Structures are given as C-alpha cells and as structure tokens.
Amino acid sequence: MTIRRAVPDITTADPVVSSGFYQLLGFREEMNLGWVVNLVSPSNPTAQVILITKDAAASENPDLSVEVDDVDAAYEAVRATGAEIVHPITDEQWGVRRFFVRDPDGKVVNVVGHR
C-alpha cells in the first residue's frame, strides 16, 4: 500500500478566519465545501492542511487524514486488528472513498482514497 499524503485535520469554528491565517503562511485554498477547507502549498502540493467545522457524514471529526492508493486494502488490514472503526468504509458524495479508525492514542484517522 502506498501513502499519497498525510494531512492534519484542524477543527475550527470559523473556517474563513482560519483559512485566512494559513494563507498568510503561503497556503492557498484548493477546495472549499463550506464545512471543510483544504489548503495546499503552491510549491509542494503534498504539504496541506485541512480545516473542518463538523464532518458532513461522520459522527466525529478526524484528527488526521491519510490518503492511500488502496483504501479497501487498508480497511481490511485495520479491521483485522480489531481496531475501532469510527466511520464505516463509505463512498462519499464529494468523490472519495473513506473510513475513520481510532488509533491507539484515541486519535481519529480518516483513511481516504479519491475516486
């Protein structure tokens, strides 16, 4: 399995203000769905920050997103360990297939693949 990127997910009450702050550091908005904003470095597109108010489809916000080349294989590997699946593997309407799993320290990891 190949990791394509790992991105911190920052919960925010005001994505407009938070986005403005990260843009001062050189990031640019790549995607904005209102409840989630993806900011990307123009010179290094794998350097990213995700701002999230409340996940549109899951009961918890993730702390980290990891994009992999085979989300189904990742799901099976994680599930086989007995780790807590927080959000089941789902094809989301915004073009990703993902699931959330809780890591050993209690952090929620969004494991995602783009369709």
Backbone as XML, in Angstrom:
<?xml version="1.0"?>
<chain id="A" units="angstrom">
  <residue number="1" name="MET">
    <atom name="N" x="0.846" y="-1.176" z="0.000"/>
    <atom name="CA" x="0.000" y="0.000" z="0.000"/>
    <atom name="C" x="0.890" y="1.236" z="0.000"/>
  </residue>
  <residue number="2" name="THR">
    <atom name="N" x="0.498" y="2.213" z="-0.773"/>
    <atom name="CA" x="1.266" y="3.445" z="-0.891"/>
    <atom name="C" x="0.507" y="4.593" z="-0.236"/>
  </residue>
  <residue number="3" name="ILE">
    <atom name="N" x="1.213" y="5.356" z="0.587"/>
    <atom name="CA" x="0.645" y="6.586" z="1.157"/>
    <atom name="C" x="0.889" y="7.703" z="0.161"/>
  </residue>
  <residue number="4" name="ARG">
    <atom name="N" x="-0.156" y="8.391" z="-0.199"/>
    <atom name="CA" x="-0.030" y="9.517" z="-1.132"/>
    <atom name="C" x="0.195" y="10.833" z="-0.401"/>
  </residue>
  <residue number="5" name="ARG">
    <atom name="N" x="-0.397" y="10.959" z="0.788"/>
    <atom name="CA" x="-0.208" y="12.166" z="1.598"/>
    <atom name="C" x="-0.767" y="11.915" z="2.986"/>
  </residue>
  <residue number="6" name="ALA">
    <atom name="N" x="-0.283" y="12.660" z="3.945"/>
    <atom name="CA" x="-0.821" y="12.667" z="5.304"/>
    <atom name="C" x="-1.015" y="14.123" z="5.684"/>
  </residue>
  <residue number="7" name="VAL">
    <atom name="N" x="-2.216" y="14.452" z="6.155"/>
    <atom name="CA" x="-2.603" y="15.846" z="6.352"/>
    <atom name="C" x="-3.247" y="16.021" z="7.718"/>
  </residue>
  <residue number="8" name="PRO">
    <atom name="N" x="-2.829" y="17.026" z="8.503"/>
    <atom name="CA" x="-3.532" y="17.290" z="9.758"/>
    <atom name="C" x="-4.925" y="17.858" z="9.476"/>
  </residue>
  <residue number="9" name="ASP">
    <atom name="N" x="-5.890" y="17.411" z="10.263"/>
    <atom name="CA" x="-7.247" y="17.941" z="10.203"/>
    <atom name="C" x="-7.445" y="18.799" z="11.445"/>
  </residue>
  <residue number="10" name="ILE">
    <atom name="N" x="-7.708" y="20.072" z="11.241"/>
    <atom name="CA" x="-7.841" y="21.024" z="12.338"/>
    <atom name="C" x="-9.307" y="21.432" z="12.457"/>
  </residue>
  <residue number="11" name="THR">
    <atom name="N" x="-9.915" y="21.121" z="13.594"/>
    <atom name="CA" x="-11.294" y="21.540" z="13.830"/>
    <atom name="C" x="-11.298" y="23.040" z="14.119"/>
  </residue>
  <residue number="12" name="THR">
    <atom name="N" x="-12.203" y="23.744" z="13.453"/>
    <atom name="CA" x="-12.294" y="25.191" z="13.594"/>
    <atom name="C" x="-13.751" y="25.629" z="13.671"/>
  </residue>
  <residue number="13" name="ALA">
    <atom name="N" x="-14.009" y="26.659" z="14.421"/>
    <atom name="CA" x="-15.344" y="27.243" z="14.482"/>
    <atom name="C" x="-15.570" y="28.216" z="13.328"/>
  </residue>
  <residue number="14" name="ASP">
    <atom name="N" x="-14.488" y="28.757" z="12.772"/>
    <atom name="CA" x="-14.601" y="29.757" z="11.705"/>
    <atom name="C" x="-13.589" y="29.459" z="10.600"/>
  </residue>
  <residue number="15" name="PRO">
    <atom name="N" x="-13.983" y="28.664" z="9.599"/>
    <atom name="CA" x="-13.049" y="28.303" z="8.543"/>
    <atom name="C" x="-12.558" y="29.487" z="7.703"/>
  </residue>
  <residue number="16" name="VAL">
    <atom name="N" x="-13.335" y="30.548" z="7.630"/>
    <atom name="CA" x="-12.906" y="31.733" z="6.871"/>
    <atom name="C" x="-11.716" y="32.387" z="7.559"/>
  </residue>
  <residue number="17" name="VAL">
    <atom name="N" x="-11.822" y="32.592" z="8.862"/>
    <atom name="CA" x="-10.725" y="33.208" z="9.617"/>
    <atom name="C" x="-9.501" y="32.284" z="9.615"/>
  </residue>
  <residue number="18" name="SER">
    <atom name="N" x="-9.726" y="31.000" z="9.866"/>
    <atom name="CA" x="-8.610" y="30.055" z="9.895"/>
    <atom name="C" x="-7.929" y="29.951" z="8.537"/>
  </residue>
  <residue number="19" name="SER">
    <atom name="N" x="-8.707" y="29.922" z="7.467"/>
    <atom name="CA" x="-8.138" y="29.865" z="6.125"/>
    <atom name="C" x="-7.284" y="31.096" z="5.852"/>
  </residue>
  <residue number="20" name="GLY">
    <atom name="N" x="-7.782" y="32.261" z="6.246"/>
    <atom name="CA" x="-7.012" y="33.492" z="6.078"/>
    <atom name="C" x="-5.677" y="33.431" z="6.795"/>
  </residue>
  <residue number="21" name="PHE">
    <atom name="N" x="-5.671" y="32.870" z="7.993"/>
    <atom name="CA" x="-4.425" y="32.733" z="8.745"/>
    <atom name="C" x="-3.432" y="31.847" z="7.995"/>
  </residue>
  <residue number="22" name="TYR">
    <atom name="N" x="-3.866" y="30.676" z="7.551"/>
    <atom name="CA" x="-2.942" y="29.766" z="6.870"/>
    <atom name="C" x="-2.510" y="30.303" z="5.502"/>
  </residue>
  <residue number="23" name="GLN">
    <atom name="N" x="-3.345" y="31.135" z="4.895"/>
    <atom name="CA" x="-2.936" y="31.775" z="3.643"/>
    <atom name="C" x="-1.808" y="32.775" z="3.893"/>
  </residue>
  <residue number="24" name="LEU">
    <atom name="N" x="-1.771" y="33.389" z="5.088"/>
    <atom name="CA" x="-0.647" y="34.266" z="5.435"/>
    <atom name="C" x="0.676" y="33.498" z="5.444"/>
  </residue>
  <residue number="25" name="LEU">
    <atom name="N" x="0.599" y="32.183" z="5.709"/>
    <atom name="CA" x="1.799" y="31.343" z="5.732"/>
    <atom name="C" x="2.154" y="30.789" z="4.355"/>
  </residue>
  <residue number="26" name="GLY">
    <atom name="N" x="1.366" y="31.142" z="3.345"/>
    <atom name="CA" x="1.678" y="30.741" z="1.979"/>
    <atom name="C" x="0.774" y="29.685" z="1.386"/>
  </residue>
  <residue number="27" name="PHE">
    <atom name="N" x="-0.161" y="29.135" z="2.173"/>
    <atom name="CA" x="-1.097" y="28.149" z="1.629"/>
    <atom name="C" x="-2.128" y="28.842" z="0.745"/>
  </residue>
  <residue number="28" name="ARG">
    <atom name="N" x="-2.722" y="28.071" z="-0.165"/>
    <atom name="CA" x="-3.842" y="28.563" z="-0.969"/>
    <atom name="C" x="-4.988" y="27.569" z="-0.852"/>
  </residue>
  <residue number="29" name="GLU">
    <atom name="N" x="-6.211" y="28.066" z="-0.967"/>
    <atom name="CA" x="-7.370" y="27.177" z="-0.909"/>
    <atom name="C" x="-7.435" y="26.337" z="-2.180"/>
  </residue>
  <residue number="30" name="GLU">
    <atom name="N" x="-7.485" y="25.044" z="-1.995"/>
    <atom name="CA" x="-7.625" y="24.101" z="-3.107"/>
    <atom name="C" x="-9.080" y="23.650" z="-3.238"/>
  </residue>
  <residue number="31" name="MET">
    <atom name="N" x="-9.753" y="23.507" z="-2.094"/>
    <atom name="CA" x="-11.139" y="23.049" z="-2.074"/>
    <atom name="C" x="-11.833" y="23.702" z="-0.885"/>
  </residue>
  <residue number="32" name="ASN">
    <atom name="N" x="-13.092" y="24.092" z="-1.099"/>
    <atom name="CA" x="-13.876" y="24.658" z="-0.019"/>
    <atom name="C" x="-15.320" y="24.197" z="-0.182"/>
  </residue>
  <residue number="33" name="LEU">
    <atom name="N" x="-15.761" y="23.300" z="0.714"/>
    <atom name="CA" x="-17.137" y="22.816" z="0.688"/>
    <atom name="C" x="-17.985" y="23.479" z="1.775"/>
  </residue>
  <residue number="34" name="GLY">
    <atom name="N" x="-17.444" y="24.533" z="2.380"/>
    <atom name="CA" x="-18.146" y="25.225" z="3.457"/>
    <atom name="C" x="-17.813" y="24.618" z="4.810"/>
  </residue>
  <residue number="35" name="TRP">
    <atom name="N" x="-18.035" y="23.336" z="4.988"/>
    <atom name="CA" x="-17.747" y="22.652" z="6.250"/>
    <atom name="C" x="-16.321" y="22.117" z="6.304"/>
  </residue>
  <residue number="36" name="VAL">
    <atom name="N" x="-15.661" y="22.037" z="5.164"/>
    <atom name="CA" x="-14.271" y="21.573" z="5.088"/>
    <atom name="C" x="-13.533" y="22.386" z="4.040"/>
  </residue>
  <residue number="37" name="VAL">
    <atom name="N" x="-12.312" y="22.806" z="4.402"/>
    <atom name="CA" x="-11.464" y="23.589" z="3.503"/>
    <atom name="C" x="-10.117" y="22.887" z="3.429"/>
  </residue>
  <residue number="38" name="ASN">
    <atom name="N" x="-9.638" y="22.666" z="2.205"/>
    <atom name="CA" x="-8.323" y="22.067" z="2.002"/>
    <atom name="C" x="-7.378" y="23.156" z="1.508"/>
  </residue>
  <residue number="39" name="LEU">
    <atom name="N" x="-6.289" y="23.360" z="2.247"/>
    <atom name="CA" x="-5.277" y="24.354" z="1.899"/>
    <atom name="C" x="-4.014" y="23.626" z="1.464"/>
  </residue>
  <residue number="40" name="VAL">
    <atom name="N" x="-3.377" y="24.133" z="0.406"/>
    <atom name="CA" x="-2.250" y="23.459" z="-0.218"/>
    <atom name="C" x="-1.104" y="24.440" z="-0.430"/>
  </residue>
  <residue number="41" name="SER">
    <atom name="N" x="0.113" y="23.936" z="-0.257"/>
    <atom name="CA" x="1.291" y="24.729" z="-0.592"/>
    <atom name="C" x="1.431" y="24.780" z="-2.110"/>
  </residue>
  <residue number="42" name="PRO">
    <atom name="N" x="1.551" y="25.962" z="-2.708"/>
    <atom name="CA" x="1.718" y="26.060" z="-4.156"/>
    <atom name="C" x="3.012" y="25.406" z="-4.658"/>
  </residue>
  <residue number="43" name="SER">
    <atom name="N" x="4.047" y="25.379" z="-3.821"/>
    <atom name="CA" x="5.330" y="24.833" z="-4.270"/>
    <atom name="C" x="5.511" y="23.355" z="-3.927"/>
  </residue>
  <residue number="44" name="ASN">
    <atom name="N" x="4.696" y="22.836" z="-3.007"/>
    <atom name="CA" x="4.800" y="21.437" z="-2.595"/>
    <atom name="C" x="3.386" y="20.927" z="-2.362"/>
  </residue>
  <residue number="45" name="PRO">
    <atom name="N" x="2.717" y="20.403" z="-3.389"/>
    <atom name="CA" x="1.292" y="20.085" z="-3.281"/>
    <atom name="C" x="0.931" y="18.998" z="-2.274"/>
  </residue>
  <residue number="46" name="THR">
    <atom name="N" x="1.900" y="18.262" z="-1.742"/>
    <atom name="CA" x="1.563" y="17.287" z="-0.709"/>
    <atom name="C" x="1.605" y="17.911" z="0.690"/>
  </residue>
  <residue number="47" name="ALA">
    <atom name="N" x="2.085" y="19.148" z="0.803"/>
    <atom name="CA" x="2.053" y="19.882" z="2.076"/>
    <atom name="C" x="0.690" y="20.562" z="2.164"/>
  </residue>
  <residue number="48" name="GLN">
    <atom name="N" x="-0.157" y="20.058" z="3.057"/>
    <atom name="CA" x="-1.536" y="20.511" z="3.122"/>
    <atom name="C" x="-2.015" y="20.621" z="4.564"/>
  </residue>
  <residue number="49" name="VAL">
    <atom name="N" x="-3.092" y="21.372" z="4.729"/>
    <atom name="CA" x="-3.809" y="21.494" z="5.997"/>
    <atom name="C" x="-5.290" y="21.414" z="5.657"/>
  </residue>
  <residue number="50" name="ILE">
    <atom name="N" x="-6.034" y="20.656" z="6.458"/>
    <atom name="CA" x="-7.485" y="20.594" z="6.302"/>
    <atom name="C" x="-8.125" y="21.277" z="7.503"/>
  </residue>
  <residue number="51" name="LEU">
    <atom name="N" x="-9.061" y="22.178" z="7.222"/>
    <atom name="CA" x="-9.846" y="22.852" z="8.256"/>
    <atom name="C" x="-11.253" y="22.282" z="8.197"/>
  </residue>
  <residue number="52" name="ILE">
    <atom name="N" x="-11.820" y="21.934" z="9.337"/>
    <atom name="CA" x="-13.130" y="21.300" z="9.347"/>
    <atom name="C" x="-13.974" y="21.847" z="10.497"/>
  </residue>
  <residue number="53" name="THR">
    <atom name="N" x="-15.241" y="22.141" z="10.182"/>
    <atom name="CA" x="-16.157" y="22.573" z="11.232"/>
    <atom name="C" x="-16.812" y="21.340" z="11.849"/>
  </residue>
  <residue number="54" name="LYS">
    <atom name="N" x="-17.626" y="20.642" z="11.091"/>
    <atom name="CA" x="-18.297" y="19.415" z="11.517"/>
    <atom name="C" x="-18.403" y="18.523" z="10.287"/>
  </residue>
  <residue number="55" name="ASP">
    <atom name="N" x="-17.831" y="17.331" z="10.355"/>
    <atom name="CA" x="-17.860" y="16.420" z="9.218"/>
    <atom name="C" x="-19.294" y="16.216" z="8.740"/>
  </residue>
  <residue number="56" name="ALA">
    <atom name="N" x="-19.499" y="16.287" z="7.441"/>
    <atom name="CA" x="-20.838" y="16.211" z="6.861"/>
    <atom name="C" x="-21.448" y="14.814" z="6.923"/>
  </residue>
  <residue number="57" name="ALA">
    <atom name="N" x="-20.633" y="13.785" z="7.100"/>
    <atom name="CA" x="-21.173" y="12.427" z="7.043"/>
    <atom name="C" x="-20.799" y="11.556" z="8.237"/>
  </residue>
  <residue number="58" name="ALA">
    <atom name="N" x="-19.871" y="11.984" z="9.059"/>
    <atom name="CA" x="-19.398" y="11.155" z="10.171"/>
    <atom name="C" x="-19.764" y="11.798" z="11.504"/>
  </residue>
  <residue number="59" name="SER">
    <atom name="N" x="-19.802" y="10.972" z="12.550"/>
    <atom name="CA" x="-20.191" y="11.476" z="13.865"/>
    <atom name="C" x="-19.062" y="12.192" z="14.599"/>
  </residue>
  <residue number="60" name="GLU">
    <atom name="N" x="-17.825" y="11.981" z="14.164"/>
    <atom name="CA" x="-16.663" y="12.638" z="14.771"/>
    <atom name="C" x="-15.806" y="13.269" z="13.687"/>
  </residue>
  <residue number="61" name="ASN">
    <atom name="N" x="-15.100" y="14.334" z="14.056"/>
    <atom name="CA" x="-14.118" y="14.914" z="13.147"/>
    <atom name="C" x="-12.823" y="14.129" z="13.256"/>
  </residue>
  <residue number="62" name="PRO">
    <atom name="N" x="-12.145" y="13.938" z="12.134"/>
    <atom name="CA" x="-10.842" y="13.280" z="12.204"/>
    <atom name="C" x="-9.769" y="14.245" z="12.705"/>
  </residue>
  <residue number="63" name="ASP">
    <atom name="N" x="-8.700" y="13.671" z="13.218"/>
    <atom name="CA" x="-7.525" y="14.446" z="13.623"/>
    <atom name="C" x="-6.467" y="14.462" z="12.528"/>
  </residue>
  <residue number="64" name="LEU">
    <atom name="N" x="-6.520" y="13.452" z="11.671"/>
    <atom name="CA" x="-5.505" y="13.256" z="10.633"/>
    <atom name="C" x="-6.168" y="12.565" z="9.454"/>
  </residue>
  <residue number="65" name="SER">
    <atom name="N" x="-5.790" y="12.965" z="8.242"/>
    <atom name="CA" x="-6.222" y="12.268" z="7.034"/>
    <atom name="C" x="-5.008" y="11.646" z="6.372"/>
  </residue>
  <residue number="66" name="VAL">
    <atom name="N" x="-5.154" y="10.381" z="6.003"/>
    <atom name="CA" x="-4.095" y="9.670" z="5.285"/>
    <atom name="C" x="-4.695" y="9.165" z="3.987"/>
  </residue>
  <residue number="67" name="GLU">
    <atom name="N" x="-4.187" y="9.686" z="2.859"/>
    <atom name="CA" x="-4.641" y="9.227" z="1.554"/>
    <atom name="C" x="-3.773" y="8.059" z="1.127"/>
  </residue>
  <residue number="68" name="VAL">
    <atom name="N" x="-4.422" y="6.958" z="0.767"/>
    <atom name="CA" x="-3.719" y="5.758" z="0.333"/>
    <atom name="C" x="-4.171" y="5.378" z="-1.069"/>
  </residue>
  <residue number="69" name="ASP">
    <atom name="N" x="-3.369" y="4.531" z="-1.720"/>
    <atom name="CA" x="-3.727" y="4.117" z="-3.069"/>
    <atom name="C" x="-4.784" y="3.011" z="-3.090"/>
  </residue>
  <residue number="70" name="ASP">
    <atom name="N" x="-4.980" y="2.292" z="-1.976"/>
    <atom name="CA" x="-5.961" y="1.215" z="-1.917"/>
    <atom name="C" x="-6.678" y="1.261" z="-0.567"/>
  </residue>
  <residue number="71" name="VAL">
    <atom name="N" x="-7.735" y="2.038" z="-0.500"/>
    <atom name="CA" x="-8.451" y="2.233" z="0.758"/>
    <atom name="C" x="-9.117" y="0.943" z="1.224"/>
  </residue>
  <residue number="72" name="ASP">
    <atom name="N" x="-9.536" y="0.097" z="0.298"/>
    <atom name="CA" x="-10.167" y="-1.163" z="0.686"/>
    <atom name="C" x="-9.169" y="-2.097" z="1.366"/>
  </residue>
  <residue number="73" name="ALA">
    <atom name="N" x="-7.949" y="-2.165" z="0.855"/>
    <atom name="CA" x="-6.906" y="-2.986" z="1.484"/>
    <atom name="C" x="-6.562" y="-2.438" z="2.867"/>
  </residue>
  <residue number="74" name="ALA">
    <atom name="N" x="-6.502" y="-1.119" z="2.984"/>
    <atom name="CA" x="-6.222" y="-0.500" z="4.291"/>
    <atom name="C" x="-7.340" y="-0.839" z="5.274"/>
  </residue>
  <residue number="75" name="TYR">
    <atom name="N" x="-8.573" y="-0.770" z="4.823"/>
    <atom name="CA" x="-9.714" y="-1.079" z="5.679"/>
    <atom name="C" x="-9.631" y="-2.516" z="6.195"/>
  </residue>
  <residue number="76" name="GLU">
    <atom name="N" x="-9.359" y="-3.450" z="5.298"/>
    <atom name="CA" x="-9.269" y="-4.859" z="5.702"/>
    <atom name="C" x="-8.117" y="-5.081" z="6.673"/>
  </residue>
  <residue number="77" name="ALA">
    <atom name="N" x="-6.978" y="-4.442" z="6.431"/>
    <atom name="CA" x="-5.816" y="-4.595" z="7.322"/>
    <atom name="C" x="-6.126" y="-4.057" z="8.715"/>
  </residue>
  <residue number="78" name="VAL">
    <atom name="N" x="-6.751" y="-2.900" z="8.787"/>
    <atom name="CA" x="-7.076" y="-2.278" z="10.078"/>
    <atom name="C" x="-8.159" y="-3.078" z="10.795"/>
  </residue>
  <residue number="79" name="ARG">
    <atom name="N" x="-9.172" y="-3.475" z="10.064"/>
    <atom name="CA" x="-10.275" y="-4.229" z="10.652"/>
    <atom name="C" x="-9.799" y="-5.559" z="11.240"/>
  </residue>
  <residue number="80" name="ALA">
    <atom name="N" x="-8.843" y="-6.190" z="10.573"/>
    <atom name="CA" x="-8.315" y="-7.474" z="11.041"/>
    <atom name="C" x="-7.628" y="-7.364" z="12.399"/>
  </residue>
  <residue number="81" name="THR">
    <atom name="N" x="-7.182" y="-6.166" z="12.759"/>
    <atom name="CA" x="-6.513" y="-5.975" z="14.052"/>
    <atom name="C" x="-7.505" y="-5.769" z="15.188"/>
  </residue>
  <residue number="82" name="GLY">
    <atom name="N" x="-8.766" y="-5.535" z="14.850"/>
    <atom name="CA" x="-9.767" y="-5.258" z="15.868"/>
    <atom name="C" x="-9.837" y="-3.801" z="16.277"/>
  </residue>
  <residue number="83" name="ALA">
    <atom name="N" x="-9.122" y="-2.935" z="15.565"/>
    <atom name="CA" x="-9.159" y="-1.502" z="15.870"/>
    <atom name="C" x="-10.591" y="-0.979" z="15.705"/>
  </residue>
  <residue number="84" name="GLU">
    <atom name="N" x="-10.914" y="0.070" z="16.466"/>
    <atom name="CA" x="-12.255" y="0.641" z="16.424"/>
    <atom name="C" x="-12.479" y="1.421" z="15.131"/>
  </residue>
  <residue number="85" name="ILE">
    <atom name="N" x="-13.445" y="0.978" z="14.348"/>
    <atom name="CA" x="-13.855" y="1.705" z="13.152"/>
    <atom name="C" x="-14.877" y="2.741" z="13.605"/>
  </residue>
  <residue number="86" name="VAL">
    <atom name="N" x="-14.554" y="4.008" z="13.434"/>
    <atom name="CA" x="-15.394" y="5.110" z="13.897"/>
    <atom name="C" x="-16.437" y="5.475" z="12.851"/>
  </residue>
  <residue number="87" name="HIS">
    <atom name="N" x="-16.073" y="5.353" z="11.574"/>
    <atom name="CA" x="-16.964" y="5.646" z="10.446"/>
    <atom name="C" x="-16.713" y="4.544" z="9.419"/>
  </residue>
  <residue number="88" name="PRO">
    <atom name="N" x="-17.749" y="3.811" z="9.010"/>
    <atom name="CA" x="-17.536" y="2.670" z="8.114"/>
    <atom name="C" x="-17.042" y="3.097" z="6.732"/>
  </residue>
  <residue number="89" name="ILE">
    <atom name="N" x="-16.465" y="2.163" z="6.023"/>
    <atom name="CA" x="-15.993" y="2.478" z="4.669"/>
    <atom name="C" x="-17.206" y="2.906" z="3.831"/>
  </residue>
  <residue number="90" name="THR">
    <atom name="N" x="-17.055" y="4.068" z="3.207"/>
    <atom name="CA" x="-18.179" y="4.714" z="2.539"/>
    <atom name="C" x="-17.692" y="5.447" z="1.299"/>
  </residue>
  <residue number="91" name="ASP">
    <atom name="N" x="-18.481" y="5.357" z="0.227"/>
    <atom name="CA" x="-18.266" y="6.220" z="-0.943"/>
    <atom name="C" x="-19.029" y="7.504" z="-0.682"/>
  </residue>
  <residue number="92" name="GLU">
    <atom name="N" x="-18.296" y="8.593" z="-0.452"/>
    <atom name="CA" x="-18.925" y="9.873" z="-0.132"/>
    <atom name="C" x="-19.294" y="10.617" z="-1.406"/>
  </residue>
  <residue number="93" name="GLN">
    <atom name="N" x="-20.315" y="11.461" z="-1.308"/>
    <atom name="CA" x="-20.835" y="12.167" z="-2.481"/>
    <atom name="C" x="-19.843" y="13.166" z="-3.076"/>
  </residue>
  <residue number="94" name="TRP">
    <atom name="N" x="-18.808" y="13.553" z="-2.334"/>
    <atom name="CA" x="-17.834" y="14.522" z="-2.847"/>
    <atom name="C" x="-16.633" y="13.838" z="-3.502"/>
  </residue>
  <residue number="95" name="GLY">
    <atom name="N" x="-16.752" y="12.549" z="-3.810"/>
    <atom name="CA" x="-15.763" y="11.896" z="-4.660"/>
    <atom name="C" x="-14.651" y="11.135" z="-3.973"/>
  </residue>
  <residue number="96" name="VAL">
    <atom name="N" x="-14.835" y="10.772" z="-2.711"/>
    <atom name="CA" x="-13.815" y="9.983" z="-2.020"/>
    <atom name="C" x="-14.443" y="8.708" z="-1.466"/>
  </residue>
  <residue number="97" name="ARG">
    <atom name="N" x="-13.605" y="7.720" z="-1.246"/>
    <atom name="CA" x="-13.977" y="6.512" z="-0.515"/>
    <atom name="C" x="-13.132" y="6.549" z="0.743"/>
  </residue>
  <residue number="98" name="ARG">
    <atom name="N" x="-13.754" y="6.395" z="1.919"/>
    <atom name="CA" x="-13.008" y="6.587" z="3.150"/>
    <atom name="C" x="-13.618" y="5.812" z="4.304"/>
  </residue>
  <residue number="99" name="PHE">
    <atom name="N" x="-12.824" y="5.699" z="5.367"/>
    <atom name="CA" x="-13.299" y="5.214" z="6.650"/>
    <atom name="C" x="-12.493" y="5.912" z="7.722"/>
  </residue>
  <residue number="100" name="PHE">
    <atom name="N" x="-13.027" y="5.937" z="8.955"/>
    <atom name="CA" x="-12.310" y="6.510" z="10.096"/>
    <atom name="C" x="-11.988" y="5.371" z="11.049"/>
  </residue>
  <residue number="101" name="VAL">
    <atom name="N" x="-10.785" y="5.402" z="11.602"/>
    <atom name="CA" x="-10.358" y="4.426" z="12.595"/>
    <atom name="C" x="-9.719" y="5.175" z="13.757"/>
  </residue>
  <residue number="102" name="ARG">
    <atom name="N" x="-9.893" y="4.644" z="14.969"/>
    <atom name="CA" x="-9.274" y="5.257" z="16.142"/>
    <atom name="C" x="-7.900" y="4.629" z="16.347"/>
  </residue>
  <residue number="103" name="ASP">
    <atom name="N" x="-6.861" y="5.468" z="16.484"/>
    <atom name="CA" x="-5.506" y="4.952" z="16.699"/>
    <atom name="C" x="-5.324" y="4.568" z="18.171"/>
  </residue>
  <residue number="104" name="PRO">
    <atom name="N" x="-4.211" y="3.944" z="18.538"/>
    <atom name="CA" x="-4.017" y="3.502" z="19.923"/>
    <atom name="C" x="-4.053" y="4.626" z="20.962"/>
  </residue>
  <residue number="105" name="ASP">
    <atom name="N" x="-3.832" y="5.879" z="20.534"/>
    <atom name="CA" x="-3.868" y="7.013" z="21.456"/>
    <atom name="C" x="-5.207" y="7.739" z="21.455"/>
  </residue>
  <residue number="106" name="GLY">
    <atom name="N" x="-6.181" y="7.192" z="20.737"/>
    <atom name="CA" x="-7.512" y="7.775" z="20.718"/>
    <atom name="C" x="-7.766" y="8.780" z="19.610"/>
  </residue>
  <residue number="107" name="LYS">
    <atom name="N" x="-6.770" y="9.048" z="18.781"/>
    <atom name="CA" x="-6.948" y="9.984" z="17.669"/>
    <atom name="C" x="-7.739" y="9.313" z="16.550"/>
  </residue>
  <residue number="108" name="VAL">
    <atom name="N" x="-8.567" y="10.088" z="15.869"/>
    <atom name="CA" x="-9.370" y="9.569" z="14.771"/>
    <atom name="C" x="-8.645" y="9.850" z="13.457"/>
  </residue>
  <residue number="109" name="VAL">
    <atom name="N" x="-8.406" y="8.778" z="12.704"/>
    <atom name="CA" x="-7.689" y="8.867" z="11.424"/>
    <atom name="C" x="-8.675" y="8.605" z="10.284"/>
  </residue>
  <residue number="110" name="ASN">
    <atom name="N" x="-8.745" y="9.550" z="9.372"/>
    <atom name="CA" x="-9.536" y="9.440" z="8.155"/>
    <atom name="C" x="-8.637" y="8.789" z="7.105"/>
  </residue>
  <residue number="111" name="VAL">
    <atom name="N" x="-8.945" y="7.556" z="6.727"/>
    <atom name="CA" x="-8.179" y="6.862" z="5.689"/>
    <atom name="C" x="-8.994" y="6.991" z="4.413"/>
  </residue>
  <residue number="112" name="VAL">
    <atom name="N" x="-8.398" y="7.592" z="3.398"/>
    <atom name="CA" x="-9.171" y="8.049" z="2.244"/>
    <atom name="C" x="-8.478" y="7.692" z="0.938"/>
  </residue>
  <residue number="113" name="GLY">
    <atom name="N" x="-9.296" y="7.465" z="-0.072"/>
    <atom name="CA" x="-8.818" y="7.320" z="-1.442"/>
    <atom name="C" x="-9.743" y="8.124" z="-2.339"/>
  </residue>
  <residue number="114" name="HIS">
    <atom name="N" x="-9.190" y="8.748" z="-3.343"/>
    <atom name="CA" x="-10.012" y="9.519" z="-4.274"/>
    <atom name="C" x="-10.480" y="8.612" z="-5.398"/>
  </residue>
  <residue number="115" name="ARG">
    <atom name="N" x="-11.744" y="8.808" z="-5.805"/>
    <atom name="CA" x="-12.318" y="8.017" z="-6.889"/>
    <atom name="C" x="-12.181" y="8.748" z="-8.197"/>
  </residue>
</chain>
